Amino acid sequence: MQSIKTPRDLPQKRKAPPPRNRRAPDDGRRVTKEEYWAKWYESPYPDMDVSYEWNNGILEAKPLPNHPQITLYRWFNQLLHCYVQVNPIAKFIDLETGVSMTVLDAGEPSGKWEVVYKPDIGVVLNDNPAPWGAEELRAFEGVCDIIVEAVSDSTLAEVRRDTVEKMRGYALAGVQEYYILDPKDRYMGFYRLTAGRRYAEIRPGAEGVIASEVLPGFQFRWSDLHKLPDLEELALDEVYAAYVIPSLQNAVNRAEGEAASRRQAEERAERAEERAEAAAVARRQAEERAERAEEELQALRAELARQRPRR
């Protein structure tokens, strides 16, 4: 009689290991760069909001930001756009656009570090040797002049990626300035490339002002990264007035100048009126004195006439 196998007797199917990131099931997958461009560069799943970067053959999911991070990013992005409207010397990379870089790195087995990152903001000067701005370009094959990343802090690994790994890679690539935004101010920092391809922190000046050398005149106050003032307020602040709605500051200056001119004219008119009143008073006083003198003269004549002896 043939025995019947129970479920316990049947070979058990081996369970697949859980994905590293359930929102991004391909996080950590090894793929070639060609495969990345073909399948994972743009949204690989129509029903899943996930974006992948490519780091030396490994897919890395971009962490999702929270509301404070989005708010700070948008405020800072607005500052940059205000600057370029007044000083059209650069273009921007954002909206999940990839930046493809290959640099020599003795620390890698292949001797080079090759990535496609999607920075939150990339600033490309008009004289950057790599072209950017043509309609057909969907990725930037070159080195940005400034890169801005809103720190991802869901895990320590994410923090390390922005503050150590990407910082080291961007420095090796030659990104001149690297900014890390953090609404909690734990990892916020602004860095400038040194001659040794390392980043040195940009020290705040008076009132905590950070000034860029890549974008001359672009500056911001550290404390404002927490206050996030609106543009109208910034336009009247001397730190921002040169590039945030300068027409508003000019209008205010014109209005203040016109108001000052009106006040000066009114003051001149008041002084002239006061002088005219003083002159009128002086005339009245002179006339009164003349009348009194005439009356006194008449009285003297009358008295002389009375005292004159009769003939």
Secondary structure as GFF3:
##gff-version 3
##sequence-region A 1 311
A	DSSP	alpha_helix	33	35	.	.	.	ID=ss1
A	DSSP	pi_helix	36	40	.	.	.	ID=ss2
A	DSSP	beta_strand	52	55	.	.	.	ID=ss3
A	DSSP	beta_strand	58	61	.	.	.	ID=ss4
A	DSSP	alpha_helix	67	86	.	.	.	ID=ss5
A	DSSP	beta_strand	90	93	.	.	.	ID=ss6
A	DSSP	beta_strand	98	104	.	.	.	ID=ss7
A	DSSP	beta_strand	112	117	.	.	.	ID=ss8
A	DSSP	beta_strand	121	125	.	.	.	ID=ss9
A	DSSP	beta_strand	139	141	.	.	.	ID=ss10
A	DSSP	beta_strand	146	150	.	.	.	ID=ss11
A	DSSP	alpha_helix	156	160	.	.	.	ID=ss12
A	DSSP	pi_helix	161	165	.	.	.	ID=ss13
A	DSSP	alpha_helix	166	173	.	.	.	ID=ss14
A	DSSP	beta_strand	177	181	.	.	.	ID=ss15
A	DSSP	beta_strand	189	193	.	.	.	ID=ss16
A	DSSP	beta_strand	199	201	.	.	.	ID=ss17
A	DSSP	three_ten_helix	206	208	.	.	.	ID=ss18
A	DSSP	beta_strand	209	211	.	.	.	ID=ss19
A	DSSP	beta_strand	219	221	.	.	.	ID=ss20
A	DSSP	alpha_helix	224	227	.	.	.	ID=ss21
A	DSSP	alpha_helix	231	235	.	.	.	ID=ss22
A	DSSP	alpha_helix	246	307	.	.	.	ID=ss23
###
